[in-house]
Amino acid sequence: MNFQLIVKILSAILGLSGAICLFIVMGSGDELIKMNASQGDYSVVSPLISIAQVTLFLTVAVTLIFSLKALFANTEKLKKAVIFVGIFVFIVGVAYVSSSGVETPLKDGKFLSESGSRWVETGIRTFYILSISAILSMAFSGVKSLIK
């Protein structure tokens, strides 16, 4: 049995069971779901969430497996991927070193730790660095094509 047939059958089963669960949720109505949830009964919504989690897990797993399989099959692509992962780790390292952490009070009365604050700032700085890099590379590519 080929892999494509297995994926089609699995997709059909997950899609059909998700649609059935969705119709059950829609048929129950908002008020019943809210009333049951206030009493701690999530039995109407839980199957739909479980199907979504299984679908997400399978999608991520299959994507990772086939991406890694394709990378290891071609050493040139693997070499490029390792270089780009290294560049990404370097950018995150630069963002982490340039970030500072300050213990921050949150709205719910809890505190965000100094480390947590530093990682949030690292994420923001990484986003800025990658965004600027993408914009500059697109501009460079556009200018280069205009020159030709």
CORSUL-V560987 format. One record per pair of residues at least 12 apart in sequence whose C-alpha atoms are under 8 Angstrom apart, sorted by the first residue. I is the first residue (numbers start at 1). J is the second residue. If there is no record, write none. Layout:
i=(I I)
j=(J J)
//
This chain:
i=(14 14 17 18 18 18 21 21 21 22 24 25 25 28 33 91 91 92 92 92 95 95 95 95 96 96 96 96 98 99 99 99 99 99 100 100 100 101 101 101 101 101 101 101 101 102 102 102 102 103 104)
j=(51 55 51 48 51 52 45 47 48 48 44 44 45 44 45 126 129 122 123 126 122 123 125 126 118 119 121 122 122 118 119 121 122 125 117 118 121 113 114 115 116 117 118 119 121 114 115 117 118 117 117)
//
